[in-house]
Amino acid sequence: MPTTDGRWLMLSRHTQPAKAVALVLGQLKLKLPEQSPPRLSAEKKLTM
């Protein structure tokens, strides 16, 4: 994602929780929703 000063903001994407987080989610009987795949434009840039 471009910023106003010309730099790019790179957003991390975690598809699976860390082991400790997965344990807590399991104990709370919670599930994370499925993630949709990232979308790319024709210019090979991420779209929001």
PyMOL commands that place a pseudoatom at each C-alpha (Angstrom):
pseudoatom trace, name=CA, resn=MET, resi=1, chain=A, elem=C, hetatm=0, pos=[0.000, 0.000, 0.000]
pseudoatom trace, name=CA, resn=PRO, resi=2, chain=A, elem=C, hetatm=0, pos=[1.601, 3.311, -0.992]
pseudoatom trace, name=CA, resn=THR, resi=3, chain=A, elem=C, hetatm=0, pos=[2.004, 6.045, 1.613]
pseudoatom trace, name=CA, resn=THR, resi=4, chain=A, elem=C, hetatm=0, pos=[1.726, 9.796, 1.080]
pseudoatom trace, name=CA, resn=ASP, resi=5, chain=A, elem=C, hetatm=0, pos=[5.528, 10.204, 1.288]
pseudoatom trace, name=CA, resn=GLY, resi=6, chain=A, elem=C, hetatm=0, pos=[6.258, 7.677, -1.492]
pseudoatom trace, name=CA, resn=ARG, resi=7, chain=A, elem=C, hetatm=0, pos=[7.132, 4.667, 0.680]
pseudoatom trace, name=CA, resn=TRP, resi=8, chain=A, elem=C, hetatm=0, pos=[5.221, 1.364, 0.640]
pseudoatom trace, name=CA, resn=LEU, resi=9, chain=A, elem=C, hetatm=0, pos=[3.471, -0.134, 3.663]
pseudoatom trace, name=CA, resn=MET, resi=10, chain=A, elem=C, hetatm=0, pos=[3.815, -3.935, 3.644]
pseudoatom trace, name=CA, resn=LEU, resi=11, chain=A, elem=C, hetatm=0, pos=[1.076, -5.741, 5.584]
pseudoatom trace, name=CA, resn=SER, resi=12, chain=A, elem=C, hetatm=0, pos=[1.840, -9.166, 7.019]
pseudoatom trace, name=CA, resn=ARG, resi=13, chain=A, elem=C, hetatm=0, pos=[-0.627, -11.960, 6.432]
pseudoatom trace, name=CA, resn=HIS, resi=14, chain=A, elem=C, hetatm=0, pos=[-0.787, -14.817, 8.910]
pseudoatom trace, name=CA, resn=THR, resi=15, chain=A, elem=C, hetatm=0, pos=[-2.793, -17.781, 7.659]
pseudoatom trace, name=CA, resn=GLN, resi=16, chain=A, elem=C, hetatm=0, pos=[-2.369, -19.887, 10.788]
pseudoatom trace, name=CA, resn=PRO, resi=17, chain=A, elem=C, hetatm=0, pos=[-2.216, -18.692, 14.414]
pseudoatom trace, name=CA, resn=ALA, resi=18, chain=A, elem=C, hetatm=0, pos=[0.960, -19.154, 16.432]
pseudoatom trace, name=CA, resn=LYS, resi=19, chain=A, elem=C, hetatm=0, pos=[1.064, -22.330, 18.537]
pseudoatom trace, name=CA, resn=ALA, resi=20, chain=A, elem=C, hetatm=0, pos=[0.338, -20.497, 21.804]
pseudoatom trace, name=CA, resn=VAL, resi=21, chain=A, elem=C, hetatm=0, pos=[-2.580, -18.607, 20.232]
pseudoatom trace, name=CA, resn=ALA, resi=22, chain=A, elem=C, hetatm=0, pos=[-3.982, -21.836, 18.762]
pseudoatom trace, name=CA, resn=LEU, resi=23, chain=A, elem=C, hetatm=0, pos=[-3.899, -23.432, 22.233]
pseudoatom trace, name=CA, resn=VAL, resi=24, chain=A, elem=C, hetatm=0, pos=[-5.811, -20.533, 23.775]
pseudoatom trace, name=CA, resn=LEU, resi=25, chain=A, elem=C, hetatm=0, pos=[-8.352, -20.532, 20.935]
pseudoatom trace, name=CA, resn=GLY, resi=26, chain=A, elem=C, hetatm=0, pos=[-8.852, -24.274, 21.423]
pseudoatom trace, name=CA, resn=GLN, resi=27, chain=A, elem=C, hetatm=0, pos=[-9.397, -23.891, 25.172]
pseudoatom trace, name=CA, resn=LEU, resi=28, chain=A, elem=C, hetatm=0, pos=[-11.957, -21.161, 24.498]
pseudoatom trace, name=CA, resn=LYS, resi=29, chain=A, elem=C, hetatm=0, pos=[-13.583, -23.315, 21.796]
pseudoatom trace, name=CA, resn=LEU, resi=30, chain=A, elem=C, hetatm=0, pos=[-13.102, -20.543, 19.230]
pseudoatom trace, name=CA, resn=LYS, resi=31, chain=A, elem=C, hetatm=0, pos=[-12.237, -20.844, 15.535]
pseudoatom trace, name=CA, resn=LEU, resi=32, chain=A, elem=C, hetatm=0, pos=[-10.785, -18.199, 13.280]
pseudoatom trace, name=CA, resn=PRO, resi=33, chain=A, elem=C, hetatm=0, pos=[-12.712, -17.486, 10.054]
pseudoatom trace, name=CA, resn=GLU, resi=34, chain=A, elem=C, hetatm=0, pos=[-11.249, -18.628, 6.732]
pseudoatom trace, name=CA, resn=GLN, resi=35, chain=A, elem=C, hetatm=0, pos=[-9.164, -15.991, 4.960]
pseudoatom trace, name=CA, resn=SER, resi=36, chain=A, elem=C, hetatm=0, pos=[-9.807, -15.084, 1.368]
pseudoatom trace, name=CA, resn=PRO, resi=37, chain=A, elem=C, hetatm=0, pos=[-6.768, -15.076, -0.953]
pseudoatom trace, name=CA, resn=PRO, resi=38, chain=A, elem=C, hetatm=0, pos=[-5.066, -11.726, -1.608]
pseudoatom trace, name=CA, resn=ARG, resi=39, chain=A, elem=C, hetatm=0, pos=[-6.221, -9.839, -4.696]
pseudoatom trace, name=CA, resn=LEU, resi=40, chain=A, elem=C, hetatm=0, pos=[-3.710, -8.576, -7.255]
pseudoatom trace, name=CA, resn=SER, resi=41, chain=A, elem=C, hetatm=0, pos=[-4.339, -5.974, -9.918]
pseudoatom trace, name=CA, resn=ALA, resi=42, chain=A, elem=C, hetatm=0, pos=[-3.135, -6.247, -13.509]
pseudoatom trace, name=CA, resn=GLU, resi=43, chain=A, elem=C, hetatm=0, pos=[-0.077, -4.235, -12.455]
pseudoatom trace, name=CA, resn=LYS, resi=44, chain=A, elem=C, hetatm=0, pos=[0.775, -6.959, -9.890]
pseudoatom trace, name=CA, resn=LYS, resi=45, chain=A, elem=C, hetatm=0, pos=[0.045, -4.605, -6.993]
pseudoatom trace, name=CA, resn=LEU, resi=46, chain=A, elem=C, hetatm=0, pos=[-2.188, -5.515, -4.077]
pseudoatom trace, name=CA, resn=THR, resi=47, chain=A, elem=C, hetatm=0, pos=[-5.661, -4.006, -4.165]
pseudoatom trace, name=CA, resn=MET, resi=48, chain=A, elem=C, hetatm=0, pos=[-7.723, -3.096, -1.141]
for i in range(1, 48): cmd.bond("trace and resi %d" % i, "trace and resi %d" % (i + 1))
show_as sticks, trace
zoom trace
